[in-house]
Amino acid sequence: MLISKHYLRLMTGFLFCSTLLAAQDNRPKNIILFIGDGMGIAQITAGRTVKGKLELERFRDLGLLITHSADNYLTDSAAGATALATGEKTYNGAIGVDVDKKPLKTVLEYAEQAGKATGLISTSSVTHATPASFAAHVDSRKKDNEIAEGMSRSGVDVLIGGGLAYFLPASAEGSKRDDELDLLSRLAKPQQIVRTAEAFRAYSGKEKLVALLADKHMGKADERPLTLKEMTRKAIEILSQDEDGFFLMVEGSQIDWGGHGNDTEYIIMEMVDFDAAVGEGLDFAESNGETLVIVTADHETGGFSLEKGSVAEHKVEKGDFTTNYHTAEMVPLFAAGPSARLLTGIHQNTHVGTVMISLIK
Ligand SMILES: [Zn+2]
């Protein structure tokens, strides 16, 4: 009896320690979250048809997310991104706030608190719903100026995308602000701010980068001066200098817009650009060994379906759509690296935020 009690205590102690050690071992130093806005299974399949093989096929841990928001069967990108960023469902249009319009702490803010470097990349304005929900707390996605102000106070180290007009004082050319706040100077030093692709490519700073490359949104993939892959590479180069690790969110913003426009070619072009960026993240994660990479979507857009095409000729001949808005279908999730297993299975979209925050806290 005595022996078995002692044995039991020993075993319990051993099990507790090993569980704790395992949990610590599986804590990633870095997290890269890729969000394909409006990216459902058909969008991915269309990209694969044209590209032949996707970087997404390198993942082994997959899951599905249920995307509805707190107030609607069909989520918008604001509620969707807030769920991914904070682990809480909220109403459509909410940027980093709950159903009572109270601020929700985001994974980016938890990362900063843990001493990590942080970054946000989008091909829309950086004040658009998805990136905004990681670094601002505003009751409506339509308030770009308020969102820009919130983001300028967020402490984000790398910010890449469009939206320059919302960060310039009203008196500056091209500004869309109605006040004289100079938000760029809050975000970074002048030498850390670039406005052109040439300056972006030449940039060799190692701490911060604010690259606002369009007044509002960037163009379509074939018009953009930089690929999402190049933006992702530069962000990782800078953020990985931080010895405490980093959190980076990369959005393929315009897969969604191809869906809204019921434009199959647009979807494919954006899907291929996004997938290449995912490959960049995976290459880093594989060489680094301490990075969790997650790829998912906020919702599907267009009720997109593929009705005619050719695998041999790498072409989609007929795509079809049921709507020019979002749908409620579950979206795929891909994960690789430490603790990737926590993301497999079918979950609410809040699960991604909850898991990332628990790994960073
Ligand atoms: Zn949309």
Residues whose N, C-alpha, C, O or C-beta is under 5 A from the ligand:
A	BS01	ZN	D256
